């Protein structure tokens, strides 16, 4: 009966693409009592699971069995405050992304191969410029991909210096492919990595559209995929059990900004300017939805082409909306030019930016206009941590530059995959399992990385302010940013009314 149950789930899983659009329309979640609680308390059925138990149960089953392991179950999705959840006080019939996805296939029965000379890990990232009509011209994220690649190489080199794959005493090897902006090319590169290079897992992804294609291929291939650079919230909402992320996404960064702007600063009129690509469009989605649900809808949202320098039309319309504050979402270079255009008009409204503005390029272009601007950020690079200090020193020594956020998160993601391979052995399904079922946060250089039930990084995100020539990072606690629970009160009142 148990085998039939798993087979049925597998059949349903095959058809996820046909139902996901309908499923996403029903997202609504129950708020946690205290989102700042220790992460292990947020895992109800799996909180007592330890690594020896995981290994025992994934190693002791046949090819047509799924491991008898409790699934992670989170109280709410992505730490969303209850009053920015969909559907108001109405509890939907189905709530998504709260229970961990299962892999019920036969992959765990595949034996570890013999006669290997190295253990290969794939890398897919934008490292060479390409041109595509579908993406609006030349690609522009190569600097981010190169930073990720350098960090992954460093992680591989360090692992090899410690003995490589310890079970077989052979080295790790990084197989590198360019994340091409041509539509569908990223899928071809994944196939090459999986079937020609024979990698055991893949790390990579910056552009949301490319990564969405790549992870659908990884679903068919059944290979673990870790992303340190794609912050698109919908990346993890594809219900693919092979996909995980080691960086706080734009949903999390949206939430801290919404809470800061509307709960703490009490702004009534906020405008959005963003790039017209997928990064800008999906990057502000939860800001737009959260503002509307708090009865303070964004007064205007204006988009511009990537690389534009004339923002006259956009700023004319923003000016007519009379905003108290302005949010910008796009690449660092574009962000600086928008900031300069805003200040050239004599506007003094506070401006808030996404994490890509935290860059040397942004500061160089913005100059004095950068003083006092604030950005969301997925971690605190100033944190006092011996692991982080050692990483920064090693990265500088190896590459001659300071590591950025993409390098730091890629380094963590690569080390998570290396740990999983050392722990589970050379079996893709088991590599995926030890990461998916792990209950303790992974101790990364970017901080503790707790994977949620959706295998997304549920760690803390920050706001950073450029002041006195330096970025300074602030947590929710530092800034006294509250969370809302308005819906809980509404639900109680409705239940009482129905009871009467």
C-alpha positions as a printed NumPy array, in Angstrom:
array([[  0.   ,   0.   ,   0.   ],
       [  2.86 ,   2.348,   0.874],
       [  4.493,   1.695,  -2.516],
       [  1.209,   2.441,  -4.291],
       [  0.907,   5.687,  -2.372],
       [  4.353,   6.814,  -3.475],
       [  3.719,   5.742,  -7.083],
       [  0.529,   7.79 ,  -7.103],
       [  2.399,  10.841,  -5.796],
       [  5.003,  10.373,  -8.483],
       [  2.338,  10.283, -11.203],
       [  0.839,  13.474,  -9.856],
       [  4.291,  15.074,  -9.718],
       [  4.823,  14.396, -13.441],
       [  1.907,  16.651, -14.215],
       [  3.006,  19.558, -12.054],
       [  3.47 ,  21.888, -15.01 ],
       [ -0.204,  21.61 , -15.939],
       [ -1.484,  22.512, -12.498],
       [  1.099,  24.872, -11.061],
       [ -0.521,  27.99 , -12.508],
       [ -3.772,  27.091, -10.802],
       [ -2.026,  26.048,  -7.599],
       [ -0.154,  29.324,  -7.279],
       [ -3.42 ,  31.219,  -7.431],
       [ -4.372,  29.585,  -4.133],
       [ -1.314,  30.526,  -2.081],
       [ -2.208,  31.651,   1.384],
       [ -0.493,  30.736,   4.568],
       [ -0.831,  30.573,   8.297],
       [  1.44 ,  32.994,  10.151],
       [  4.001,  31.732,  12.616],
       [  3.646,  32.954,  16.172],
       [  7.197,  34.284,  16.229],
       [  9.216,  34.14 ,  12.98 ],
       [ 12.414,  34.913,  14.895],
       [ 12.226,  31.614,  16.818],
       [ 14.993,  29.074,  16.353],
       [ 14.642,  27.46 ,  12.928],
       [ 14.353,  23.936,  14.31 ],
       [ 11.134,  24.922,  16.09 ],
       [  9.59 ,  25.683,  12.701],
       [  9.937,  22.062,  11.607],
       [  7.083,  20.204,  13.185],
       [  7.292,  16.587,  12.073],
       [ 11.024,  16.5  ,  11.303],
       [ 12.461,  18.413,  14.248],
       [ 14.023,  15.375,  15.925],
       [ 15.544,  13.944,  12.747],
       [ 19.331,  13.518,  12.829],
       [ 21.87 ,  12.725,  10.108],
       [ 22.549,   9.09 ,  11.079],
       [ 18.809,   8.397,  10.895],
       [ 18.568,  10.039,   7.466],
       [ 21.464,   7.959,   6.131],
       [ 20.137,   4.746,   7.627],
       [ 16.745,   5.173,   6.002],
       [ 17.891,   6.311,   2.563],
       [ 20.491,   3.527,   2.378],
       [ 18.258,   0.73 ,   3.64 ],
       [ 15.502,   0.729,   1.018],
       [ 14.877,  -0.987,  -2.293],
       [ 14.48 ,   0.637,  -5.72 ],
       [ 10.696,   0.852,  -5.467],
       [ 10.508,   2.314,  -1.984],
       [ 10.673,   5.857,  -0.668],
       [ 12.494,   6.549,   2.603],
       [ 10.376,   6.481,   5.738],
       [ 11.343,  10.005,   6.761],
       [  9.123,  12.78 ,   8.137],
       [  8.708,  15.748,   5.838],
       [  9.582,  19.266,   6.928],
       [  6.435,  21.24 ,   7.588],
       [  6.583,  24.993,   8.102],
       [  3.982,  27.019,   9.957],
       [  3.861,  29.667,   7.233],
       [  5.474,  30.341,   3.894],
       [  8.556,  32.57 ,   3.716],
       [  7.886,  34.24 ,   7.088],
       [  5.116,  36.326,   5.543],
       [  3.278,  38.614,   7.92 ],
       [ -0.311,  37.539,   8.186],
       [ -1.785,  40.8  ,   6.921],
       [  0.074,  40.662,   3.604],
       [ -1.075,  37.112,   2.828],
       [ -3.541,  36.544,  -0.039],
       [ -7.297,  36.236,   0.517],
       [ -7.478,  38.311,   3.691],
       [ -9.047,  36.477,   6.592],
       [-10.425,  33.691,   4.393],
       [ -8.549,  30.413,   4.795],
       [ -8.198,  28.734,   1.37 ],
       [ -8.898,  25.089,   0.731],
       [ -5.254,  24.411,  -0.175],
       [ -2.098,  26.083,   1.143],
       [  1.054,  25.534,  -0.909],
       [  4.775,  25.219,  -0.103],
       [  4.327,  24.385,   3.567],
       [  5.119,  20.667,   3.296],
       [  8.394,  19.434,   1.863],
       [  8.353,  17.918,  -1.639],
       [  9.17 ,  14.208,  -1.832],
       [ 11.288,  12.384,  -4.366],
       [  9.778,   8.907,  -4.736],
       [ 11.74 ,   7.57 ,  -7.695],
       [ 14.171,   4.676,  -7.923],
       [ 17.344,   6.778,  -8.016],
       [ 18.511,   5.787,  -4.544],
       [ 19.128,   2.233,  -5.781],
       [ 21.722,   3.313,  -8.363],
       [ 25.116,   2.019,  -7.148],
       [ 28.188,   4.211,  -6.865],
       [ 30.229,   3.813, -10.061],
       [ 33.736,   2.41 , -10.176],
       [ 36.887,   3.642, -11.921],
       [ 36.313,   7.356, -11.394],
       [ 39.208,   9.763, -11.643],
       [ 37.335,  12.748, -10.174],
       [ 34.005,  13.788,  -8.691],
       [ 32.469,  16.384, -10.976],
       [ 30.223,  19.273,  -9.947],
       [ 28.619,  21.405, -12.645],
       [ 28.613,  25.203, -12.799],
       [ 26.18 ,  27.176, -14.96 ],
       [ 26.443,  30.953, -14.882],
       [ 26.757,  34.035, -17.105],
       [ 30.508,  34.244, -17.722],
       [ 30.649,  35.187, -21.441],
       [ 28.538,  37.86 , -23.096],
       [ 25.828,  36.806, -25.517],
       [ 23.183,  38.642, -27.537],
       [ 19.53 ,  37.677, -27.738],
       [ 16.469,  39.402, -29.13 ],
       [ 14.376,  37.493, -26.579],
       [ 16.199,  39.147, -23.662],
       [ 16.407,  42.599, -25.2  ],
       [ 19.97 ,  42.646, -26.535],
       [ 23.359,  41.951, -25.014],
       [ 23.564,  40.093, -21.719],
       [ 24.831,  42.135, -18.765],
       [ 25.275,  39.818, -15.782],
       [ 28.752,  38.449, -16.574],
       [ 30.376,  40.194, -13.592],
       [ 27.97 ,  38.369, -11.273],
       [ 28.604,  35.005, -12.912],
       [ 32.38 ,  35.413, -12.834],
       [ 32.265,  36.216,  -9.111],
       [ 30.229,  33.044,  -8.55 ],
       [ 32.625,  30.972, -10.651],
       [ 35.671,  32.202,  -8.746],
       [ 34.072,  31.305,  -5.426],
       [ 33.122,  27.832,  -6.645],
       [ 36.67 ,  27.233,  -7.864],
       [ 37.984,  28.324,  -4.466],
       [ 35.629,  25.925,  -2.671],
       [ 36.712,  23.038,  -4.934],
       [ 40.396,  23.826,  -4.439],
       [ 39.999,  23.947,  -0.667],
       [ 38.119,  20.635,  -0.646],
       [ 40.861,  19.018,  -2.709],
       [ 43.527,  20.384,  -0.369],
       [ 41.75 ,  18.482,   2.419],
       [ 41.779,  15.198,   0.496],
       [ 39.054,  15.589,  -2.122],
       [ 36.29 ,  12.991,  -2.082],
       [ 37.41 ,  11.21 ,   1.05 ],
       [ 35.683,   7.883,   0.435],
       [ 37.62 ,   7.271,  -2.784],
       [ 40.557,   9.664,  -2.271],
       [ 39.972,  11.329,  -5.65 ],
       [ 39.693,  15.067,  -6.378],
       [ 36.633,  17.181,  -7.005],
       [ 36.402,  18.817, -10.433],
       [ 34.324,  21.812, -11.535],
       [ 32.758,  21.556, -15.002],
       [ 31.884,  25.028, -16.286],
       [ 29.2  ,  26.074, -18.776],
       [ 28.025,  29.531, -19.835],
       [ 24.459,  30.515, -18.949],
       [ 23.545,  31.716, -22.431],
       [ 20.91 ,  34.418, -22.866],
       [ 19.54 ,  32.638, -25.938],
       [ 16.136,  31.195, -25.134],
       [ 16.442,  27.535, -24.178],
       [ 20.234,  27.389, -24.445],
       [ 20.606,  27.003, -20.695],
       [ 18.63 ,  23.755, -20.905],
       [ 21.077,  22.411, -23.472],
       [ 23.983,  23.266, -21.191],
       [ 22.36 ,  21.342, -18.326],
       [ 22.029,  18.304, -20.591],
       [ 25.7  ,  18.62 , -21.492],
       [ 26.701,  18.817, -17.831],
       [ 24.56 ,  15.842, -16.843],
       [ 25.184,  13.422, -19.724],
       [ 28.568,  14.398, -21.174],
       [ 30.396,  15.729, -18.133],
       [ 28.511,  13.337, -15.799],
       [ 28.316,  15.783, -12.907],
       [ 26.693,  14.795,  -9.602],
       [ 25.076,  18.159,  -8.887],
       [ 24.888,  21.633, -10.434],
       [ 25.335,  25.078,  -8.927],
       [ 24.426,  28.287, -10.726],
       [ 21.763,  30.585, -12.027],
       [ 21.36 ,  34.384, -12.023],
       [ 18.81 ,  35.274, -14.696],
       [ 15.342,  34.136, -13.641],
       [ 14.115,  33.143, -17.11 ],
       [ 17.195,  31.076, -17.918],
       [ 17.204,  29.369, -14.535],
       [ 13.521,  28.444, -14.832],
       [ 14.298,  26.591, -18.05 ],
       [ 17.386,  24.927, -16.601],
       [ 15.67 ,  23.581, -13.489],
       [ 12.879,  22.032, -15.536],
       [ 15.553,  20.079, -17.372],
       [ 17.098,  19.113, -14.032],
       [ 13.691,  17.75 , -13.012],
       [ 13.651,  15.389, -15.993],
       [ 17.303,  14.426, -15.496],
       [ 16.828,  14.104, -11.708],
       [ 19.916,  15.995, -10.589],
       [ 20.361,  18.294,  -7.546],
       [ 20.449,  21.994,  -8.385],
       [ 21.684,  24.708,  -6.011],
       [ 21.343,  28.391,  -6.871],
       [ 23.217,  31.191,  -5.097],
       [ 22.294,  33.992,  -7.513],
       [ 18.712,  33.813,  -8.801],
       [ 16.543,  35.748,  -6.347],
       [ 13.3  ,  35.312,  -8.318],
       [ 10.679,  34.209,  -5.733],
       [  8.998,  31.916,  -8.256],
       [ 12.2  ,  29.902,  -8.757],
       [ 11.49 ,  27.846,  -5.651],
       [  7.733,  27.754,  -6.304],
       [  8.026,  25.318,  -9.203],
       [  7.501,  22.279,  -6.931],
       [ 10.654,  20.576,  -8.184],
       [ 12.135,  18.354,  -5.444],
       [ 15.663,  18.68 ,  -6.876],
       [ 15.9  ,  22.459,  -6.566],
       [ 17.222,  24.477,  -3.62 ],
       [ 18.531,  27.992,  -2.95 ],
       [ 21.176,  29.285,  -0.53 ],
       [ 20.376,  33.018,  -0.617],
       [ 17.493,  35.108,   0.725],
       [ 15.233,  35.84 ,  -2.252],
       [ 13.383,  38.963,  -3.382],
       [ 10.266,  37.859,  -1.518],
       [ 12.121,  38.033,   1.784],
       [ 13.751,  41.321,   0.835],
       [ 10.38 ,  42.719,  -0.233],
       [  8.856,  41.83 ,   3.122],
       [ 11.465,  43.647,   5.191],
       [ 11.091,  46.709,   2.953],
       [  7.283,  46.656,   3.115],
       [  7.368,  46.395,   6.894],
       [  9.904,  49.2  ,   7.131],
       [  8.124,  51.591,   4.76 ],
       [  4.552,  51.079,   5.885],
       [  4.729,  49.863,   9.485],
       [  7.706,  51.808,  10.781],
       [  7.957,  54.886,   8.524],
       [  4.175,  55.061,   7.97 ],
       [  4.411,  56.158,   4.323],
       [  1.074,  56.529,   2.574],
       [  2.26 ,  57.114,  -1.005],
       [  5.101,  55.022,  -2.425],
       [  6.151,  54.868,  -6.102],
       [  8.131,  52.15 ,  -7.906],
       [ 10.605,  52.512, -10.768],
       [ 12.086,  49.295, -12.141],
       [ 13.819,  47.709, -15.097],
       [ 11.513,  46.144, -17.669],
       [ 13.138,  42.701, -17.553],
       [ 12.107,  39.696, -15.495],
       [ 14.373,  40.704, -12.615],
       [ 12.601,  44.04 , -12.203],
       [  9.109,  42.709, -12.845],
       [  9.242,  39.822, -10.363],
       [ 11.534,  41.673,  -7.973],
       [  8.825,  44.127,  -6.865],
       [  5.845,  41.774,  -6.938],
       [  5.554,  41.265,  -3.191],
       [  6.056,  44.997,  -2.554],
       [  3.167,  45.753,  -4.855],
       [  0.942,  43.039,  -3.379],
       [  1.916,  43.81 ,   0.22 ],
       [  1.216,  47.508,  -0.172],
       [ -2.218,  46.805,  -1.634],
       [ -3.11 ,  44.395,   1.165],
       [ -2.117,  47.   ,   3.729],
       [ -4.518,  49.435,   2.023],
       [ -1.663,  51.615,   0.804],
       [ -1.375,  50.624,  -2.848],
       [  1.673,  51.734,  -4.817],
       [  0.706,  55.047,  -6.411],
       [  2.538,  54.318,  -9.665],
       [  4.899,  51.709, -11.138],
       [  7.078,  52.772, -14.062],
       [  9.454,  50.561, -16.047],
       [ 12.423,  51.392, -18.279],
       [ 14.543,  49.38 , -20.679],
       [ 17.757,  47.898, -19.306],
       [ 20.589,  50.317, -20.077],
       [ 18.311,  53.341, -20.626],
       [ 19.655,  56.79 , -19.713],
       [ 16.703,  59.031, -20.431],
       [ 14.033,  58.698, -17.736],
       [ 12.05 ,  61.845, -18.555],
       [  8.752,  60.119, -19.246],
       [  9.018,  57.862, -16.189],
       [  9.912,  60.695, -13.811],
       [  7.24 ,  63.022, -15.192],
       [  4.593,  60.463, -14.336],
       [  6.124,  59.673, -10.965],
       [  6.137,  63.378, -10.15 ],
       [  2.437,  63.624, -10.937],
       [  1.716,  60.854,  -8.415],
       [  3.32 ,  62.894,  -5.586],
       [  5.131,  60.049,  -3.802],
       [  6.584,  60.3  ,  -0.313],
       [  9.215,  57.652,  -1.108],
       [ 10.536,  55.915,  -4.24 ],
       [ 11.621,  52.283,  -4.67 ],
       [ 13.944,  51.203,  -7.481],
       [ 14.546,  47.614,  -8.642],
       [ 17.135,  46.819, -11.301],
       [ 20.876,  46.503, -11.957],
       [ 23.352,  48.64 , -10.032],
       [ 24.408,  50.766, -13.014],
       [ 20.829,  51.582, -13.995],
       [ 19.963,  52.256, -10.361],
       [ 22.688,  54.895, -10.11 ],
       [ 21.546,  56.691, -13.261],
       [ 17.938,  56.736, -12.026],
       [ 19.087,  58.107,  -8.675],
       [ 21.068,  60.864, -10.383],
       [ 18.097,  61.758, -12.597],
       [ 15.821,  61.973,  -9.555],
       [ 18.218,  64.19 ,  -7.618],
       [ 18.856,  66.382, -10.71 ],
       [ 15.198,  67.395, -10.493],
       [ 15.694,  68.567,  -6.946],
       [ 13.585,  65.789,  -5.451],
       [ 14.403,  65.003,  -1.852],
       [ 12.222,  61.944,  -1.283],
       [ 14.053,  59.   ,   0.317],
       [ 14.966,  56.303,  -2.186],
       [ 15.165,  52.567,  -1.562],
       [ 16.963,  50.074,  -3.802],
       [ 17.4  ,  46.331,  -4.286],
       [ 20.601,  44.524,  -3.345],
       [ 22.223,  44.951,  -6.778],
       [ 22.795,  48.633,  -5.967],
       [ 25.257,  47.575,  -3.269],
       [ 28.197,  47.661,  -5.66 ],
       [ 31.266,  49.701,  -6.529],
       [ 29.743,  50.475,  -9.925],
       [ 26.696,  52.065,  -8.298],
       [ 28.785,  54.195,  -5.943],
       [ 31.105,  55.356,  -8.719],
       [ 28.224,  56.586, -10.889],
       [ 26.011,  57.95 ,  -8.097],
       [ 28.763,  59.888,  -6.31 ],
       [ 27.447,  62.122,  -3.533],
       [ 23.873,  61.195,  -4.39 ],
       [ 24.492,  57.78 ,  -2.812],
       [ 24.677,  59.296,   0.69 ],
       [ 21.809,  58.057,   2.835],
       [ 20.204,  55.714,   0.307],
       [ 19.001,  52.355,   1.609],
       [ 18.947,  48.906,   0.   ],
       [ 17.663,  45.49 ,   0.856],
       [ 20.384,  42.864,   1.311],
       [ 20.368,  39.076,   1.825],
       [ 23.11 ,  38.949,   4.509],
       [ 25.466,  40.977,   6.708],
       [ 29.024,  41.095,   5.254],
       [ 30.262,  42.943,   8.361],
       [ 29.331,  40.081,  10.656],
       [ 32.156,  39.015,  12.979],
       [ 32.722,  35.384,  12.027],
       [ 36.058,  33.526,  11.685],
       [ 34.695,  31.553,   8.717],
       [ 33.779,  34.746,   6.874],
       [ 37.138,  36.382,   7.634],
       [ 39.005,  33.3  ,   6.382],
       [ 36.926,  33.23 ,   3.191],
       [ 37.544,  36.908,   2.457],
       [ 41.271,  36.479,   2.955],
       [ 41.434,  33.343,   0.797],
       [ 39.361,  34.945,  -1.967],
       [ 41.534,  38.074,  -2.019],
       [ 44.696,  35.965,  -2.106],
       [ 43.377,  33.723,  -4.901],
       [ 41.742,  36.334,  -7.124],
       [ 43.116,  39.724,  -6.063],
       [ 39.689,  41.296,  -5.454],
       [ 37.144,  41.496,  -2.653],
       [ 34.337,  38.901,  -2.762],
       [ 30.854,  40.269,  -3.364],
       [ 27.514,  38.796,  -2.325],
       [ 27.388,  36.504,  -5.384],
       [ 30.826,  35.118,  -4.571],
       [ 29.978,  34.575,  -0.901],
       [ 26.71 ,  32.759,  -1.603],
       [ 28.255,  30.672,  -4.396],
       [ 31.001,  29.634,  -1.991],
       [ 28.359,  28.533,   0.524],
       [ 26.333,  26.717,  -2.142],
       [ 29.37 ,  24.853,  -3.443],
       [ 30.336,  23.813,   0.082],
       [ 26.788,  22.609,   0.741],
       [ 27.019,  20.36 ,  -2.323],
       [ 30.491,  19.139,  -1.344],
       [ 29.226,  18.332,   2.156],
       [ 26.251,  16.449,   0.709],
       [ 28.482,  14.395,  -1.615],
       [ 30.908,  13.564,   1.197],
       [ 27.968,  12.54 ,   3.389],
       [ 25.709,  10.679,   0.972],
       [ 28.198,   9.287,  -1.538],
       [ 27.994,   9.329,  -5.324],
       [ 24.25 ,   9.01 ,  -5.806],
       [ 22.264,  12.011,  -7.031],
       [ 19.095,  11.128,  -5.154],
       [ 20.913,  10.654,  -1.861],
       [ 22.877,  13.885,  -2.348],
       [ 19.522,  15.588,  -2.709],
       [ 18.107,  13.748,   0.32 ],
       [ 20.727,  14.762,   2.879],
       [ 20.203,  18.432,   1.947],
       [ 16.412,  18.22 ,   1.778],
       [ 15.95 ,  16.369,   5.097],
       [ 18.697,  18.17 ,   7.025],
       [ 17.131,  20.023,   9.958],
       [ 20.145,  21.956,  11.217],
       [ 21.067,  25.177,   9.386],
       [ 24.2  ,  24.916,   7.276],
       [ 26.979,  27.078,   8.801],
       [ 27.937,  29.268,   5.849],
       [ 30.179,  32.307,   5.529],
       [ 27.009,  34.317,   4.826],
       [ 25.54 ,  33.101,   8.107],
       [ 23.415,  30.112,   9.03 ],
       [ 21.472,  28.781,   6.044],
       [ 18.284,  27.025,   7.158],
       [ 16.482,  25.39 ,   4.244],
       [ 12.72 ,  25.72 ,   4.57 ],
       [ 10.251,  23.023,   3.603],
       [ 10.411,  24.476,   0.079],
       [ 14.246,  24.181,   0.241],
       [ 14.64 ,  27.957,   0.172],
       [ 17.047,  29.899,   2.385],
       [ 14.913,  31.025,   5.322],
       [ 17.718,  32.989,   6.997],
       [ 17.605,  36.616,   8.061],
       [ 17.728,  39.458,   5.515],
       [ 18.815,  43.048,   6.142],
       [ 18.543,  46.689,   5.161],
       [ 21.78 ,  48.507,   4.412],
       [ 22.372,  52.254,   4.409],
       [ 25.264,  54.108,   2.764],
       [ 26.533,  56.489,   5.395],
       [ 29.898,  58.151,   5.989],
       [ 31.345,  56.493,   2.915],
       [ 30.437,  52.956,   3.917],
       [ 27.582,  50.471,   3.721],
       [ 26.197,  49.668,   7.153],
       [ 23.896,  46.695,   7.648],
       [ 20.852,  46.607,   9.914],
       [ 18.615,  43.733,  10.96 ],
       [ 14.922,  43.977,  11.75 ],
       [ 15.854,  44.06 ,  15.408],
       [ 18.388,  46.848,  14.869],
       [ 15.793,  49.037,  13.152],
       [ 12.803,  47.991,  15.255],
       [ 10.87 ,  46.853,  12.182],
       [  7.564,  45.29 ,  13.276],
       [  5.598,  42.51 ,  11.636],
       [  1.842,  42.545,  11.275],
       [ -0.815,  40.148,  12.551],
       [ -3.931,  42.009,  11.507],
       [ -5.471,  39.003,   9.774],
       [ -5.278,  36.901,  12.923],
       [ -7.573,  39.398,  14.621],
       [ -9.878,  39.456,  11.594],
       [-10.117,  35.673,  11.544],
       [-10.943,  35.556,  15.239],
       [-13.657,  38.163,  14.817],
       [-15.136,  36.303,  11.847],
       [-15.13 ,  32.986,  13.705],
       [-16.854,  34.595,  16.663],
       [-19.439,  36.184,  14.401],
       [-20.153,  32.844,  12.7  ],
       [-20.448,  31.114,  16.057],
       [-23.108,  33.614,  17.118]])
